[in-house]
Amino acid sequence: MSSDTENTVQSGGRKDLIVLGFFPPPVTGQSILTAQFAEHMQQDWDVHRVNLSPPDEGDYVQWKSGFSPARAKHYLANRRQVRENLKSRPHATVVWPAISPSPLGHLRDLIVVAPAFNPKQPVMGVVHWGSFHRLFESSLTRVTAIKLVGRLQGLVFNDEVLAERCADWVPPEKRFIMRNTVGADMLLDDAAVENKIKAGTEKSDLHILFLSNMIESKGYLDLLRALQILKERTIRFRATFAGGWEADQDEKDFADRVQTYGLESYVRHLGSVRDRSLVRRLFLEADVFVLPTYYPTEAQPLSIVEALNAGTPVITTRHASIPKMIVGDRDGLFVGQRDPGAIAGALNHLANREHWMRFARGARDRFEQVFHPRIITAQWNELLSGAV
């Protein structure tokens, strides 16, 4: 475990903020968001990071797969260190982006994290999962989940839909909404996006991007079938898939389908991409980002925010928080779940460069108006200042 070791300093009126969560490595959506949050907040707060991540990426597969001796040992060691870090700054505000939606993770929270909170410390939990409400619905965790909420100053959700799912157990004065944003390493300026849009109007083929873990419910097979339809319609395109595989057989099945559909010269798969500069470049080079997800615990995909930041129109589904993220027919297009024909139709629409330019500008405008770091950081400052 790693954490800041400097003493509490409150110079110039800056107050202490403890960020208690998972930091890279491993590189996951949650760890990226936690690191970005700490980065943005250090402009106005003395931020102290308390890292719950496993000691190295080599142990991550075993660590995340369920109960194991390695996982138990890791969290038992964490318990003492979390307590010491919070005790050393008893007046600090705590933001806890690692609160878990799973029964096993909830047990970890009860044993390792919650006992370390000072009764006078304001603690904000951050919910990164669309399945958090299930803790209250399960007879195994209902009572302890309600007690945990009672200890918190509030719970922060990505949007109103996810907050409403917990409305029967979390009172309105403890439910807050805060969108995701991007870090400084991903943020693009207006000039870079405008150059992309100008260059895009002269392209002869459509560059399609899928970036996510290669999980079937994320919709990558539906996109692959849609690409076969585009090929049959003689629409010019190239497609990049980026993401790690859950199983070797899934990778083989994907390669087999690429060959069966005759897409070898159209499709490339980059594997897991952890270099954030490469992720930034992929979104900037892409004409359209496709995420036809029906993933059960989906919340507010960071990848969609990253696409909007780059002026990249989005094709996606009306699932989880996504309908609150984009405005259909302005910065993206909605398709039905498991509907390759609809995906192909949406891609065909954006292959028209006049249509594409309008959507690309709409995507960047949406980011500027709703998801830009300056907006989200100001909202967090207002929320946390009120909590103090």
N, C-alpha and C positions, 0 to 999 in steps of 0.2 A: 504494500500500500504506500502511496505517496501523498504528501500534503504540504502546504506552505508551512514554513517553520518560523517565519518572522513573528515578533510580538505584535499584539494589537496596537495599531496606530490610528489615531483619529485626528489627523492634521487637516487644518483648513475646513473643519466641519464634516469631513468624509467619515462615514460610519462603516463599521465592519459588516461584511456580507459573507456568510459561509455558503458555498455551493457544494452540496453533498450528493455525489452521483458518480456515474461511470464516465471516465475520460479515456480517450484513445491512448494506447491500443487496448482492446481490439477496436477497429474502425467499424462502427455500426451507426445506424441512423440516430439512435439515442445518444451514443457517446459524442457524435459530431455536434448534435444540438446542445448538449451540456457544455462542451468546450466553447461553442459559439456564444452561449449565454454568458459564461464567465468573462469572455473576451469583451463583449459589449458593455457589461455592467462595470468593468474596472475603470471606465471613464469617470464614473461618479462615486464609486464605492471602493473601499479597501477590500478586495476580494480574496478570500482564502479558500483554496480548493481542497476538498477531502475526497479522495479517490477510492471508490469501491471496486474498481476493475480488478480482474485477476492479474497476477504478477507478470505474465507475458502471454503473447498470442499463442504460443505453442500449447498451452493448457486450455485454450478457449473452447474447443470442440467438446472435450470431456466436461468442462466446467458448466457449459450452458445446457447440457443434454438431460439434466434432471439431477436427482440426488446422487452424490458420489462422495467418497471420503475426501477427495481433493477439494471439492466445493465446501464441504462442512468445515474442513480445517481452515480454509481461506477465510470464511466468515467468522469463525471463532476468534481468529487472530484480529480480524477487523473490529470486533466488538470493543476491545480495550482501546484501540487507537481512535476509533470514532468518538468514544466517551472522552478521551484525553483532549482531542481537538476541540470539541464543543465546550468542554469545561474551561479551557484556556481562554475562551472568548464568550463569557456568559451573557453578555448584552448584545451579541451579534444577532442580526436577522439571518434566518436559515432558509435557503431555497433547496428543496429536495426533489430533483428531477428523476430520482431512481425508484420512486414508490411503485410497487409491483402490482400487476393485476392477477397474477397466478397464485394458487394456494401455497405452493412451495416458496415462492418469492415473498408472499405475505407473511409466512412463518419467519423468514429471514428478517423482514422488517420489524416484526414484533420482538425478536430476540436480540438483534444486532443494533438496530437504529433507534427505534422509538425510546428505549430506556435511557438513551444518552441525552435526550432533550431536557434542557433546563425548563422548569415550569414557566419561567418568565420570558423565555425566548419565543418570539414570533416565528412560526414555521409554516412555510408555504409548500405544499406538495404539488408536483407537476405531473399531470397524467398524460403519458405519451401513447396510450393504447386505447383502441376502441372497445375493448372488452372489460374495462375496469368495473363496470356496473355488476358484472357477474360475481364479484366478491360479496356484494350485498344480497344477491339472490341465492347463494349457496348456503345450506344449513351448516356447513363446516366452518365458514368464515364470516357469516353475517354479523354475529355479535362482536367479534374482534374488529371487523372492518368499521363498524359504527363507532366503537370506542376509539379507534385510531383517528377517525375524522374529528371526534370530539376534542382530541389533543391538538389538532392543527388549527392554525389561524384561518386557513382556507385551502381549497383545491383549485388549481389552475388547469383549465381545459383548452384544447385548441379551438373549439367553436361551440356554438349554442347546442348543436345536435348532441354532442358527446356529454355536455353538461346536463342536458335535459334527461338523459338516460339515468343519471344518478340523482334526479330531483327528489325522489321519494325518501332518500337517506341523507342527502347533503342539503342543509338549509340554504335558501337563496343568498343569505349574507356571507356564506362561505364558498359560493361558486363564482369563479372569475374566468373570463375569456381572454386568451392571449395567443395570437397567431405565431406560427414559426417564421423565422427569417433566415438569412444567409450570413455567413461569416465574412470577414474582410478578405479572406483568401478566395472567395467566390464572387464577391460583389463586382459588378461590371458598371463602368460609367456610361453616360448617355452616348458619348462619341463612339465607343466600341460597338454598342448595339446598333447605332445608326449606320455605321459602316457595314455591319452584318446585313442589315435590311437592304441597303443599296446593292451590295454584292449579290444578295439572294434573288433580286429581281432579274438577274442575268443568267441564273443557273438553268441548265437544261434538264437536270434530273433532281428528284426530291430525295433529300437526305433524311432518313428516318432513324430515330434513336429510341431504344428501349434500355433503361437503366434501372435495375432492381435486382434483388436476389432472384435467382432463377427458380421460382416456385410456381407451380402450375396455376394456382389461384391468382397470381399476379397478371396472368393473361398472355404470357409470351407465346404459347402455342396458338392462341387465337390470332395474334398478330402474324405469326408465321403463315397461317392459312390465308390471312388477308393478303399477304405479300404474293402468294401464288395467284390469287385472283387478279392483283395488279399486273402481274407478269402476263397473264392470259389476255388482259386488256391492252397490252403493249404500252403501258405507262412506264416511263423511265424513272428508276429509283435505285437507291442503294440503302442498305439497312445495317445498323450497328447494334448489336446486343452486348450489354455489359452487365456482369453480375456473377456471383459465385453459385455453384451447384450444391444442392442438398444431397444428391446421390449420384454416383457414377452412371447408373442406368439412365437417369434423366438426361445426362449429357449425351449418352449414346443415342437415345431416342430423338433428341433434337437434331443431331448430325444426320441420322437416318432420314428424318423428315425433310431436312434441307436438300438432301440428295433426291428423295422421292419427288419433291415439288420442283426440282430442277432449278434451285436457287443458289447453287454453289458460287456463281459469279456475282450474285447480288447481296449476299449476307456474309457478315463476319461476326465472330463472337470473341470478345476480348478477355473473358474470364472476369474474376473479381478485380475491381479497380479501386485501389485505396489511395492513390496519388490524387490529392484534391486539385492540383493544377491540371491534371489530365481530365478530371470530371468537368472542370470549368471549361476547358477547351472543347470537350464533346458537346456540351450544351450550346456553346457559341457557334460551333460548326453545323449543328443540326438545324434542319428546316422545321421539323415537327417532332415532338416528344409524345410517345404512345405508352399509356399505362392503363390497359383495359382490365383493371383489377376487380376481383371479388374476394380478396384476401379477408378471412374472417375477423382478424383483429386490426384491420386498417383504421387509421385515425386521420391524420393530415399529412400526406406524404411530402417529405422535404424535397423530393425530386421535382415535384410540380412547382414549388416555390423557386427552385433553382432554374427550371425551364422559363418561368415568367421573367425572372431576372435577366435572362439572356435574350429576351424577345423571341422566345420559341413557342409557337402555338402548341396547345395540348389536346390530344384525343384521349378521352378517359370515360369512366362510367359514373353514374350517379350513385356512388357508394360511400358510406361513412361520411367524413367531413368534406369530401371533394366537391359536392354541389355548392358549398359556401366559398370555395377557393377560386373557381373560375366562373366567368359569365358566358354562357353558351352563345355561340354565333358572334362573339366579340373577341375573345382571346383563346377560345378553345371550342371543341365540339364534343358532345356527349354521345356515347353509343351504348347499346344494350350489353349486358354481360353475356359472355360466351357467344358473341355475334360477329364472326369474321367478315360477313358480308357488309355489315354496317361500318366496320373499321375500314374496309376497302373503299366504301363510298365516301367516308370522311377524308381519307387520304387523297382520293381522286379530286375532291373539292379543293383541297389545299395545293394540289399540283398546279392549279391555275394561279399564276404568279400575282395577278391583281388581287385575288382573294387572299392569297398568302400574305402579301404585304399588309393588308388591312388587319389581319389576325395578329401578325407579328408586332405591329405597333400597339394593338390592343393588349397583347400580353405584357409588354413592357410598361404600359400605362397602369395596368392592374397591379403590377409589382410596386410601382412608385406610389400608388395611392393606398395600398393595403399592407404590403409585406416588407417595405423598405426598413433596414435596421434603425434608421433615425426615428421612425414611427413606433416600432416595437419597443425600442429602448426607452423612449419617453413614456410609453404606457407602463412598462415595468417599474420605472422610477416612481411614477405616481402611485402605483399599487403598493410597492414596498415602503415608500415614505408614509403612506397611510397606515400600513401594518405596524410600523415603528411607533 
